[in-house]
Structures are given as C-alpha cells and as structure tokens.
Amino acid sequence: MKVMKSIVLGSAAMFAGAGAQAADLPVKAKAIEYVKICSLYGAGFYYIPGSDTCIKLGGYLRVDTMLATNADFDAAVGGLAGAHNRLSNYYTARARQDLQIDTRTATEYGVVRTFAELTFTWTSGTYSGAGTSAVNGATSYTTSLGSQIATGGVGLYYAFIQFAGFTFGKAESQFRTPWAEYPANSFELPGSAGWDPVNQITYTADFGQGITASFSAQDQVQAYTTNIWNISGATAAGLAVGAFGANDIGGTRAPDLVARVRVDQAWGLFQASVAAHDNHAGYYGASEPTGHPDDKWGWAGQLALSIKNLPTGPGDTINLTGVYTYGASSYNFHDYMSRSYAMYGGTGLPGAYQSLGIAGVSDSVFVAGAGQELTTTYGFNGGYTHNWDPYWNSSIFGAWAAVRYNNTAKGYICGAMVTTLALSSGTAGCNPDFNYAVVGTKTSWSPLKGLTFTGELAYMMLDQKYASGSTVTLPLQSGVAKPAALYELKDQNSLVLLLRAQRNF
C-alpha cells in the first residue's frame, strides 16, 4: 500500500509541475478585430467584423397624443370615436420604438442589400360600450389591440432582399410615391396609395439620369383590397355603420400587377403608376351549391409631381398626387384609413334623435345570382412645406376624394337601405356616393439634430349624397350607446390635433 501511495502522489506532482511549466510558456494572442467604417454606401455604415458586409443600424422613438379621436392618425369617423358621446376618447396616446437594419455586400453581380424595419408599439385603448353590466352595458377594460403584444404590438414594416435589380419580400409598393399619403403631414389622407409596405417580387431597370422603370407582382391581401360586398347579406347593424353588405372576399387567385416610371432629378420628381387588381368573390350563400360571381379585374392609375428648390426658401417642397381607380379602391382609400363611416352629430329636423353620416368604400358589390359591379373612385392630395430657418418649418396640406357607384350598384344598395333602414326618401332620394376631404396645417421645431416636436391640426369633412331631409330608422346600437330611433342623414366633420415628439438615430 505504501508503494502504491508513493506512485500516485509522485504522478500527481509530476503532472502539476508539467502544468505549471506549460502555463509559463508564452501563448500567441488572437488578433483583435476592430469595427471599421464602411464608406461605400454613405454615412453610418460599418463592416461586420470578419466579413465584407457593411451594416447600418437606425430608427426612431416616437410619442404621439391625438386629441378628439380614438385613432392615432385618423379622424373620428366611426365606432366609439364617431359616436361623439361619453364613450368617445378625448385623447389617444401611443409610444413606439422603431429599429432599422440595413446590410450591403459588394458582389460581382452588384450590391446585395437586405433591409428590415421592426416596431414595438404601445397604444392606449378605450373602453368598450358592449359589456355585461346590468345598468348600462359599459365595461371597465381597455380594448386597444395595439397594447397587446400578441395582437399587433410588434410590427414588421420592411423585410426585403435586393439583388441584381430585383426586390424580394416586404417593401414599399411600386405604385406609391416616396411620400405616399404624407405630402406635408402625418394625418391620414386619401388621394394616393398608402405607405404600408407589401410582399412583392419586383424588377427595376435603371436607365441613368434618375430615370427608372419598375414591374411588380405584389400581394393584394389586407393592404390592397377594401370590400367586396354581397348586398344580399346586408343587415341593419351593418348598414348602420357603413357596411352595405356582407364582406364576401374569396381566397387569393392573382397578385396585383404594378408598373411604374419615375424621373428623379435635382428639381424634383415625376412619377406615373398603374396597377391591375383581381376582384375574386366568395359564394352567393353559405355553401358551394349557391354559386358565385365571376372574377372581375379592376385597375388604378396615378400621376405624381414633387418640386424642390423653390424660391420661397432652401428645402421648401411641393408634393402633388392624383389617382383614379375602377374596382381597386384601396389605391385611393388606403388601408390606414377607415373604409366605412358612421359619424353622429346634431340635428334640427323635428322627430329625429340626431344626425348621422353613413358611407362605405368597396372594390365591388353584387347580389345573389348577379355579377360584380365595380366601384369607381378618384382623388388627389398635396402639401407645401416651408422652412423658416434650420430649426422651424410649417406646412399646409389637403386632400379630396370621391366614391361613385354605378346605377346597378346603387339599385342594390338603395334597395337594402329602403327595406332594412326604412330610408324616408325611398330609392329616388337614395345615393350612396360620397366625397371625403381633409385640410390641415403642421408646424415642427427641431432644437437638436434628430429631435423634433410637432403640432398638427386637421379638419375632415364627409359629404354624403342622400336627399336633403332623408332619415333612417336604426336599431339599438349598443356598442356606441345609440338608441333605436329616427336619424337624419347629414354631412359630418371631425377636427383633430396631433402632438408628437420624435427622436431619430
């Protein structure tokens, strides 16, 4: 045992000594890789260590408060906001963190680019008017989807790859202009395709001198389809909120096909865009044997002009857009806007409880056994921005848009209005056409680079076309606390104020 113990202890001492000697030997240190500036693609890019790919991180933190509406950028046009009663918000607040990730790699085929933009949003909600209280049905919880992580608080705005002239993924629609619905504003305007990026496959040809042409197949779901109304499914509850039928959109069959020509020069920009849109409805009834209407293709066309270097001051700009659609209404009334309107106000008509503005936007309408009738819209928006000095700027902006139904579609809708809501003027005084207009002004102060405080005032007008003095009889609107009563159909308006603080980085 003594011999074995000596062998074990000796071996341990030998290995310990060997370890000590090895630790004393000099070891070659790994080379430190420093982050290097990448000057190939502009300011803010750095090489990813160990690669030839450049990356840029950016984004913003924004805080908004909207007064006199339940939406962050929109007017009080429907729901609790449009009710204009004790259930309506006097203010709505939002905080958002935006993160942008841009990578570029030079290859023998040209630059390979990826871009992603992610947002994290918290929006204050409102209280629902439809609850379980035995007294008045009001509940005491917020209903804001934007405040729920699982239902919209996290957003992915952009996620695309660009390679050899092609764009794959979620990027801006090739139909829209660089300013989209924001020619000099933050408030949502009609009269152009919306800002919301969309999944697509696009090829862009660059002819030099700022002249490009793009051809795109883009997703039509959500952002570029409004409503396909089956008027045979119209209900009193739906008509009362501006839904003229059951929304009967079928599955996807074809993407929207878009073409654009753009001239981008030092003086400004000119753009012409066209889009083709397939209207694919579901079934006439609840099951397949009821049949369905055939598909109908609609289209949209847009012209846009931006003028820079104005004599009024350095950096001053004018942006103008005009659009016409037939069976493709979302290229005018974009997805950040409401597509149905129910705005309440006062009345002087004897026997009427209040006044009401009802309107709705669709791509097409039909009834059981008949084909689709495509909806026509047209409109424009514009804005002028003036820089008073490097810290202050002000703008004025406006938009006007129209929705027009053909005589067959009017017959379908008006039949439902007379039968279901007892429209007093009958089909002769029924006209679901309407105009939508906005005027406003904005002033911004930037005391530091990347930090801006903004105040923006916007006035929205809904011009409905029913005969003067027309009334409808509505059922109880429990969600907005409106009683079953007689209501005068009348033009409505909404005045809202946006206050914003934003830090870009």
VEXDREN-2710 file (C-alpha; in Angstrom, 1 decimal):
% VEXDREN-2710
k/r/px/py/pz
1/MET/0.0/0.0/0.0
2/LYS/2.8/2.4/0.8
3/VAL/4.4/1.7/-2.5
4/MET/1.1/2.4/-4.4
5/LYS/0.5/5.6/-2.4
6/SER/4.0/6.8/-3.3
7/ILE/3.4/6.1/-7.0
8/VAL/0.1/8.1/-7.1
9/LEU/1.5/11.1/-5.2
10/GLY/4.5/11.2/-7.4
11/SER/2.5/11.1/-10.6
12/ALA/0.2/13.9/-9.4
13/ALA/3.3/16.0/-8.5
14/MET/4.8/15.4/-12.0
15/PHE/1.6/16.5/-13.8
16/ALA/1.2/19.5/-11.6
17/GLY/4.8/20.6/-12.4
18/ALA/4.3/20.0/-16.0
19/GLY/1.1/22.1/-15.9
20/ALA/2.9/24.9/-14.2
21/GLN/5.7/24.9/-16.8
22/ALA/3.2/24.9/-19.7
23/ALA/1.4/27.9/-18.1
24/ASP/4.7/29.8/-18.0
25/LEU/5.2/29.4/-21.8
26/PRO/4.3/32.4/-24.0
27/VAL/1.0/31.9/-25.9
28/LYS/0.2/33.8/-29.2
29/ALA/-2.7/36.1/-28.6
30/LYS/-5.6/36.2/-31.1
31/ALA/-5.8/39.2/-33.3
32/ILE/-8.3/41.8/-32.2
33/GLU/-10.8/42.7/-34.9
34/TYR/-11.8/46.3/-34.8
35/VAL/-15.0/47.6/-36.2
36/LYS/-14.1/49.6/-39.3
37/ILE/-16.0/52.4/-41.0
38/CYS/-17.6/51.4/-44.4
39/SER/-17.6/54.5/-46.6
40/LEU/-19.0/52.7/-49.7
41/TYR/-22.7/53.3/-49.0
42/GLY/-22.8/56.6/-47.1
43/ALA/-22.6/57.7/-43.5
44/GLY/-23.4/55.3/-40.7
45/PHE/-22.2/52.0/-42.3
46/TYR/-19.6/49.7/-40.6
47/TYR/-18.1/46.4/-41.6
48/ILE/-19.4/43.4/-39.7
49/PRO/-16.1/42.0/-38.2
50/GLY/-14.8/39.1/-40.1
51/SER/-16.8/39.8/-43.2
52/ASP/-17.0/42.1/-46.3
53/THR/-20.7/43.0/-45.4
54/CYS/-21.5/46.5/-44.2
55/ILE/-24.3/47.2/-41.7
56/LYS/-26.1/50.3/-40.6
57/LEU/-28.5/50.5/-37.6
58/GLY/-31.0/53.2/-37.2
59/GLY/-34.6/54.0/-36.2
60/TYR/-36.6/56.3/-34.0
61/LEU/-38.5/56.6/-30.8
62/ARG/-41.9/58.4/-31.2
63/VAL/-44.5/59.6/-28.7
64/ASP/-47.9/60.7/-30.0
65/THR/-51.1/62.2/-28.5
66/MET/-54.2/62.6/-30.7
67/LEU/-56.9/64.8/-29.3
68/ALA/-60.6/64.2/-30.2
69/THR/-60.3/60.8/-31.8
70/ASN/-59.8/57.1/-30.9
71/ALA/-57.2/56.6/-33.7
72/ASP/-53.6/57.6/-33.8
73/PHE/-53.6/59.3/-37.2
74/ASP/-57.2/59.2/-38.3
75/ALA/-60.3/61.4/-37.8
76/ALA/-63.3/60.4/-35.6
77/VAL/-65.1/58.7/-38.4
78/GLY/-66.8/55.6/-36.9
79/GLY/-67.2/53.4/-33.9
80/LEU/-66.8/55.0/-30.5
81/ALA/-65.0/58.0/-31.9
82/GLY/-67.8/58.7/-34.4
83/ALA/-70.4/58.4/-31.8
84/HIS/-69.4/61.7/-30.3
85/ASN/-70.7/60.9/-26.8
86/ARG/-69.4/59.9/-23.4
87/LEU/-67.8/56.7/-24.8
88/SER/-65.6/58.6/-27.2
89/ASN/-62.0/59.4/-26.4
90/TYR/-60.9/63.0/-25.8
91/TYR/-57.3/61.8/-26.3
92/THR/-55.4/58.7/-27.5
93/ALA/-51.7/58.2/-26.8
94/ARG/-49.0/56.0/-28.4
95/ALA/-45.4/55.2/-27.8
96/ARG/-43.3/53.4/-30.5
97/GLN/-39.7/52.2/-30.8
98/ASP/-38.6/51.6/-34.4
99/LEU/-35.4/49.7/-35.3
100/GLN/-34.0/49.6/-38.9
101/ILE/-31.3/47.1/-40.0
102/ASP/-29.6/47.8/-43.4
103/THR/-26.8/45.5/-44.8
104/ARG/-24.9/45.8/-48.1
105/THR/-22.4/43.5/-49.7
106/ALA/-20.5/44.2/-53.0
107/THR/-20.5/41.2/-55.3
108/GLU/-19.7/40.5/-59.0
109/TYR/-23.5/40.9/-59.7
110/GLY/-23.7/44.2/-57.9
111/VAL/-24.7/45.2/-54.4
112/VAL/-26.7/42.7/-52.4
113/ARG/-28.9/44.5/-49.9
114/THR/-31.2/43.4/-47.1
115/PHE/-33.3/45.8/-45.1
116/ALA/-35.7/45.2/-42.2
117/GLU/-37.7/47.6/-40.0
118/LEU/-39.3/46.4/-36.8
119/THR/-41.5/48.3/-34.4
120/PHE/-42.6/47.9/-30.8
121/THR/-45.8/49.8/-30.1
122/TRP/-47.9/50.6/-27.0
123/THR/-51.2/52.4/-27.8
124/SER/-53.6/53.5/-25.1
125/GLY/-57.0/52.0/-25.7
126/THR/-60.6/52.9/-25.0
127/TYR/-63.5/51.3/-23.0
128/SER/-65.9/49.1/-24.8
129/GLY/-69.6/50.1/-24.9
130/ALA/-70.8/46.5/-25.1
131/GLY/-70.4/44.7/-21.8
132/THR/-72.3/42.7/-19.1
133/SER/-73.3/45.5/-16.8
134/ALA/-77.0/45.3/-15.8
135/VAL/-77.1/49.1/-15.7
136/ASN/-75.7/50.4/-18.9
137/GLY/-73.6/47.7/-20.6
138/ALA/-70.3/49.5/-20.1
139/THR/-67.1/47.6/-19.3
140/SER/-64.0/48.8/-17.5
141/TYR/-61.2/47.3/-19.6
142/THR/-59.2/48.6/-22.5
143/THR/-59.8/47.1/-25.9
144/SER/-56.7/48.5/-27.7
145/LEU/-55.2/45.8/-29.9
146/GLY/-52.0/47.9/-30.2
147/SER/-51.5/47.4/-26.5
148/GLN/-51.4/43.6/-26.8
149/ILE/-48.1/42.0/-27.8
150/ALA/-49.8/39.0/-29.4
151/THR/-52.3/41.0/-31.5
152/GLY/-50.3/43.8/-33.1
153/GLY/-47.9/45.5/-30.6
154/VAL/-44.9/44.1/-32.5
155/GLY/-44.7/45.1/-36.2
156/LEU/-42.6/44.2/-39.2
157/TYR/-42.7/47.1/-41.6
158/TYR/-40.0/46.1/-44.1
159/ALA/-38.2/42.8/-44.7
160/PHE/-36.7/42.5/-48.2
161/ILE/-33.7/41.4/-50.3
162/GLN/-32.4/43.4/-53.3
163/PHE/-30.2/41.8/-55.8
164/ALA/-29.3/42.5/-59.5
165/GLY/-32.3/44.8/-59.9
166/PHE/-34.8/42.5/-58.2
167/THR/-36.6/43.1/-54.9
168/PHE/-38.0/40.1/-52.9
169/GLY/-40.1/40.5/-49.8
170/LYS/-42.0/43.2/-47.9
171/ALA/-41.2/46.6/-49.4
172/GLU/-43.0/49.7/-50.5
173/SER/-45.5/49.2/-53.2
174/GLN/-44.0/50.3/-56.6
175/PHE/-47.3/52.1/-57.2
176/ARG/-46.9/54.6/-54.4
177/THR/-44.8/57.8/-54.3
178/PRO/-41.9/58.4/-51.9
179/TRP/-44.2/60.5/-49.7
180/ALA/-47.3/58.2/-50.1
181/GLU/-50.2/59.8/-48.3
182/TYR/-48.0/62.2/-46.4
183/PRO/-47.2/65.1/-48.9
184/ALA/-46.6/67.5/-45.9
185/ASN/-48.3/65.9/-43.0
186/SER/-48.7/62.9/-40.6
187/PHE/-52.5/62.7/-40.6
188/GLU/-54.0/60.1/-43.0
189/LEU/-55.1/61.5/-46.3
190/PRO/-56.9/59.8/-49.3
191/GLY/-55.9/60.5/-52.9
192/SER/-52.9/58.1/-53.2
193/ALA/-51.8/54.6/-52.5
194/GLY/-50.8/54.1/-48.8
195/TRP/-47.4/53.9/-47.2
196/ASP/-47.9/50.3/-45.9
197/PRO/-45.2/48.0/-47.3
198/VAL/-46.4/44.8/-49.1
199/ASN/-44.9/41.4/-50.1
200/GLN/-43.8/41.5/-53.7
201/ILE/-41.4/40.4/-56.4
202/THR/-40.2/43.4/-58.4
203/TYR/-37.7/44.2/-61.1
204/THR/-36.4/47.8/-61.5
205/ALA/-34.5/48.9/-64.6
206/ASP/-32.2/51.9/-64.1
207/PHE/-31.7/53.9/-67.3
208/GLY/-29.4/56.5/-65.7
209/GLN/-30.0/60.2/-65.2
210/GLY/-32.5/59.4/-62.4
211/ILE/-34.9/57.5/-64.8
212/THR/-36.2/54.1/-63.6
213/ALA/-39.0/51.7/-64.5
214/SER/-40.3/49.0/-62.2
215/PHE/-42.5/46.0/-62.8
216/SER/-44.0/44.2/-59.8
217/ALA/-46.3/41.4/-58.7
218/GLN/-47.5/42.3/-55.2
219/ASP/-49.8/40.8/-52.6
220/GLN/-53.3/42.2/-52.8
221/VAL/-54.5/40.9/-49.3
222/GLN/-55.1/43.4/-46.5
223/ALA/-53.4/46.5/-47.9
224/TYR/-54.8/46.5/-51.4
225/THR/-58.4/45.1/-51.1
226/THR/-61.2/47.2/-49.5
227/ASN/-64.5/45.4/-49.5
228/ILE/-66.4/43.0/-51.9
229/TRP/-69.9/43.4/-50.7
230/ASN/-72.7/40.8/-51.1
231/ILE/-75.7/43.1/-50.8
232/SER/-78.0/40.1/-50.3
233/GLY/-76.3/39.7/-46.9
234/ALA/-76.9/43.3/-45.8
235/THR/-78.2/43.8/-42.2
236/ALA/-79.5/46.7/-40.3
237/ALA/-76.5/46.5/-37.9
238/GLY/-74.1/46.6/-40.9
239/LEU/-75.8/49.3/-42.8
240/ALA/-75.8/51.5/-39.7
241/VAL/-72.0/51.5/-39.6
242/GLY/-71.4/52.0/-43.4
243/ALA/-71.1/48.3/-44.4
244/PHE/-73.5/47.9/-47.3
245/GLY/-73.4/44.1/-47.4
246/ALA/-71.6/41.0/-46.2
247/ASN/-67.9/41.2/-47.0
248/ASP/-67.6/38.3/-49.4
249/ILE/-63.9/38.2/-50.4
250/GLY/-62.7/34.9/-51.7
251/GLY/-59.2/33.4/-51.5
252/THR/-56.2/34.8/-53.5
253/ARG/-56.1/34.0/-57.2
254/ALA/-53.7/36.6/-58.6
255/PRO/-51.4/39.2/-57.2
256/ASP/-51.8/42.9/-58.2
257/LEU/-49.7/43.7/-61.2
258/VAL/-47.9/47.1/-61.0
259/ALA/-45.8/49.1/-63.4
260/ARG/-44.1/52.5/-62.6
261/VAL/-42.0/55.0/-64.4
262/ARG/-40.1/57.6/-62.3
263/VAL/-37.9/60.6/-63.1
264/ASP/-35.9/61.8/-60.1
265/GLN/-33.9/65.0/-60.7
266/ALA/-32.4/67.8/-58.7
267/TRP/-35.6/69.9/-59.5
268/GLY/-37.9/67.2/-58.1
269/LEU/-39.7/64.1/-59.2
270/PHE/-42.3/62.9/-61.7
271/GLN/-44.0/59.5/-61.4
272/ALA/-46.6/57.6/-63.3
273/SER/-48.0/54.3/-61.9
274/VAL/-50.6/51.8/-63.0
275/ALA/-52.0/48.7/-61.2
276/ALA/-54.3/45.8/-62.2
277/HIS/-56.3/44.2/-59.4
278/ASP/-58.3/40.9/-59.5
279/ASN/-61.7/41.0/-57.6
280/HIS/-62.3/37.4/-56.5
281/ALA/-65.6/36.9/-54.5
282/GLY/-66.7/34.0/-52.4
283/TYR/-70.1/32.4/-52.7
284/TYR/-73.6/33.9/-53.0
285/GLY/-74.8/32.0/-49.9
286/ALA/-73.4/29.9/-47.1
287/SER/-72.3/26.9/-49.2
288/GLU/-70.8/26.0/-52.6
289/PRO/-74.0/25.0/-54.4
290/THR/-75.3/28.6/-54.1
291/GLY/-72.8/29.6/-56.8
292/HIS/-70.6/32.7/-57.1
293/PRO/-70.0/35.7/-59.4
294/ASP/-67.1/35.6/-61.9
295/ASP/-63.9/37.4/-61.2
296/LYS/-63.5/40.9/-62.5
297/TRP/-60.3/42.8/-62.9
298/GLY/-60.1/46.4/-61.8
299/TRP/-57.3/48.9/-62.3
300/ALA/-55.8/52.1/-60.9
301/GLY/-53.7/54.9/-62.4
302/GLN/-51.7/57.6/-60.6
303/LEU/-49.7/60.7/-61.5
304/ALA/-47.4/62.5/-59.0
305/LEU/-45.1/65.5/-59.0
306/SER/-42.6/66.9/-56.5
307/ILE/-41.0/70.3/-56.9
308/LYS/-37.9/71.2/-54.9
309/ASN/-35.6/74.2/-54.7
310/LEU/-38.5/76.6/-54.5
311/PRO/-37.7/80.3/-54.4
312/THR/-39.6/80.6/-51.1
313/GLY/-36.7/79.1/-49.2
314/PRO/-34.0/76.4/-49.0
315/GLY/-35.5/72.9/-48.6
316/ASP/-39.1/74.1/-49.4
317/THR/-41.1/71.5/-51.3
318/ILE/-44.5/70.9/-53.0
319/ASN/-45.8/67.4/-53.4
320/LEU/-48.9/66.6/-55.5
321/THR/-50.6/63.3/-56.3
322/GLY/-53.7/62.4/-58.3
323/VAL/-55.3/59.0/-58.7
324/TYR/-58.2/57.2/-60.5
325/THR/-59.4/53.7/-59.6
326/TYR/-62.0/51.3/-61.0
327/GLY/-62.5/48.2/-58.9
328/ALA/-59.3/48.9/-57.0
329/SER/-60.3/51.5/-54.4
330/SER/-57.5/50.8/-51.9
331/TYR/-55.1/52.7/-54.3
332/ASN/-57.1/55.8/-53.2
333/PHE/-58.7/55.0/-49.8
334/HIS/-55.6/53.1/-48.4
335/ASP/-55.5/50.6/-45.6
336/TYR/-54.5/53.1/-42.9
337/MET/-57.9/54.8/-43.4
338/SER/-61.4/53.6/-42.5
339/ARG/-63.4/52.1/-45.3
340/SER/-66.8/52.6/-43.6
341/TYR/-68.1/55.7/-41.9
342/ALA/-70.8/56.3/-39.2
343/MET/-70.4/59.8/-37.8
344/TYR/-73.1/61.2/-35.5
345/GLY/-73.9/64.9/-34.9
346/GLY/-76.7/67.3/-34.0
347/THR/-79.9/67.8/-35.9
348/GLY/-82.7/70.4/-36.3
349/LEU/-85.1/68.0/-38.0
350/PRO/-88.3/67.6/-36.0
351/GLY/-88.7/64.0/-34.8
352/ALA/-85.1/63.0/-35.4
353/TYR/-82.9/62.0/-32.4
354/GLN/-79.6/63.0/-34.0
355/SER/-78.0/63.3/-37.4
356/LEU/-75.8/60.6/-39.0
357/GLY/-73.3/60.4/-41.9
358/ILE/-73.1/56.9/-43.4
359/ALA/-70.7/56.0/-46.1
360/GLY/-68.7/53.0/-47.3
361/VAL/-65.9/52.1/-49.7
362/SER/-65.8/48.9/-51.8
363/ASP/-64.0/47.4/-54.7
364/SER/-67.2/45.9/-56.0
365/VAL/-70.8/45.0/-55.0
366/PHE/-73.1/42.2/-56.1
367/VAL/-76.3/40.4/-55.2
368/ALA/-77.1/36.7/-55.3
369/GLY/-77.3/35.4/-58.9
370/ALA/-75.6/38.5/-60.4
371/GLY/-72.1/39.6/-61.4
372/GLN/-69.9/42.1/-59.7
373/GLU/-70.4/45.8/-60.2
374/LEU/-67.0/47.6/-59.9
375/THR/-66.7/50.8/-57.8
376/THR/-65.1/54.0/-59.2
377/THR/-63.1/56.4/-57.0
378/TYR/-60.8/59.4/-57.8
379/GLY/-59.0/62.0/-55.8
380/PHE/-55.9/64.0/-55.1
381/ASN/-53.7/65.2/-52.2
382/GLY/-51.0/67.8/-51.9
383/GLY/-48.8/69.7/-49.5
384/TYR/-46.4/72.6/-49.3
385/THR/-43.6/72.7/-46.7
386/HIS/-41.7/75.9/-45.8
387/ASN/-38.6/76.1/-43.7
388/TRP/-38.5/79.3/-41.7
389/ASP/-34.9/78.6/-40.5
390/PRO/-32.8/75.4/-39.7
391/TYR/-35.0/74.8/-36.7
392/TRP/-38.6/75.6/-37.7
393/ASN/-40.8/74.5/-40.6
394/SER/-44.5/74.7/-41.3
395/SER/-46.8/73.1/-43.9
396/ILE/-50.3/73.2/-45.3
397/PHE/-51.9/70.2/-46.8
398/GLY/-55.2/68.9/-48.2
399/ALA/-56.9/66.1/-49.9
400/TRP/-60.2/65.4/-51.7
401/ALA/-61.5/62.0/-52.8
402/ALA/-64.8/60.7/-54.3
403/VAL/-66.6/57.3/-54.3
404/ARG/-69.0/56.6/-57.1
405/TYR/-71.3/53.6/-57.6
406/ASN/-72.9/52.9/-61.0
407/ASN/-76.7/52.8/-61.3
408/THR/-76.9/49.0/-60.9
409/ALA/-74.8/49.1/-57.7
410/LYS/-76.9/52.0/-56.4
411/GLY/-80.1/49.9/-57.0
412/TYR/-78.7/47.1/-54.9
413/ILE/-77.5/49.3/-52.1
414/CYS/-80.6/51.5/-52.1
415/GLY/-82.9/48.6/-52.1
416/ALA/-81.3/47.4/-48.8
417/MET/-81.4/50.9/-47.3
418/VAL/-85.1/51.3/-48.0
419/THR/-86.1/47.8/-46.9
420/THR/-83.8/47.5/-43.9
421/LEU/-83.4/51.0/-42.6
422/ALA/-86.7/52.5/-43.9
423/LEU/-84.9/55.3/-45.8
424/SER/-87.6/58.0/-45.9
425/SER/-86.8/59.4/-49.3
426/GLY/-87.0/56.0/-50.9
427/THR/-84.9/54.8/-53.8
428/ALA/-85.4/58.2/-55.6
429/GLY/-83.6/60.0/-52.8
430/CYS/-81.0/57.4/-52.2
431/ASN/-77.5/57.9/-53.3
432/PRO/-74.6/56.1/-51.6
433/ASP/-71.9/58.2/-53.4
434/PHE/-69.9/60.5/-51.1
435/ASN/-66.9/62.8/-51.0
436/TYR/-64.2/62.8/-48.4
437/ALA/-62.0/65.9/-47.8
438/VAL/-59.2/67.0/-45.4
439/VAL/-57.4/70.3/-44.9
440/GLY/-54.8/71.0/-42.3
441/THR/-51.5/72.6/-41.1
442/LYS/-48.4/71.4/-39.3
443/THR/-45.5/73.1/-37.5
444/SER/-42.4/71.4/-36.4
445/TRP/-39.4/72.5/-34.2
446/SER/-36.1/70.7/-34.2
447/PRO/-33.9/72.2/-31.4
448/LEU/-31.3/69.4/-31.9
449/LYS/-30.4/67.2/-34.9
450/GLY/-32.7/64.2/-34.9
451/LEU/-35.1/65.6/-32.2
452/THR/-38.4/67.1/-33.4
453/PHE/-41.5/68.3/-31.7
454/THR/-44.7/68.7/-33.9
455/GLY/-48.2/70.1/-33.7
456/GLU/-50.6/69.2/-36.5
457/LEU/-54.3/70.3/-36.9
458/ALA/-56.6/68.6/-39.4
459/TYR/-60.2/69.1/-40.3
460/MET/-62.0/66.3/-42.1
461/MET/-65.4/66.6/-44.0
462/LEU/-67.7/63.8/-45.1
463/ASP/-70.1/64.9/-47.9
464/GLN/-72.9/62.4/-48.3
465/LYS/-75.3/62.5/-51.2
466/TYR/-78.7/61.4/-49.8
467/ALA/-81.6/63.7/-50.5
468/SER/-81.9/66.6/-48.1
469/GLY/-84.0/65.7/-45.1
470/SER/-83.7/62.0/-45.6
471/THR/-84.0/59.9/-42.5
472/VAL/-83.3/56.3/-41.5
473/THR/-84.6/54.2/-38.6
474/LEU/-81.8/52.4/-36.8
475/PRO/-82.0/49.6/-34.3
476/LEU/-80.3/49.9/-30.9
477/GLN/-76.5/50.5/-31.4
478/SER/-75.4/49.1/-28.0
479/GLY/-71.7/49.3/-28.8
480/VAL/-71.9/53.1/-29.1
481/ALA/-74.9/53.6/-26.8
482/LYS/-77.1/55.0/-29.6
483/PRO/-80.9/54.3/-29.1
484/ALA/-83.2/52.7/-31.6
485/ALA/-84.6/55.9/-33.2
486/LEU/-85.1/58.1/-36.3
487/TYR/-81.8/59.7/-37.5
488/GLU/-81.4/62.5/-40.1
489/LEU/-78.8/61.7/-42.9
490/LYS/-76.5/64.6/-42.9
491/ASP/-72.9/65.7/-43.8
492/GLN/-70.4/65.4/-40.9
493/ASN/-67.0/66.7/-39.9
494/SER/-64.2/66.0/-37.5
495/LEU/-61.4/68.3/-36.1
496/VAL/-58.4/66.6/-34.5
497/LEU/-55.0/67.7/-33.1
498/LEU/-51.8/65.6/-33.2
499/LEU/-48.9/66.4/-30.8
500/ARG/-45.7/64.5/-31.4
501/ALA/-42.2/64.1/-30.0
502/GLN/-39.7/62.1/-32.1
503/ARG/-36.0/61.2/-31.7
504/ASN/-34.3/59.8/-34.8
505/PHE/-31.0/57.9/-34.6
END
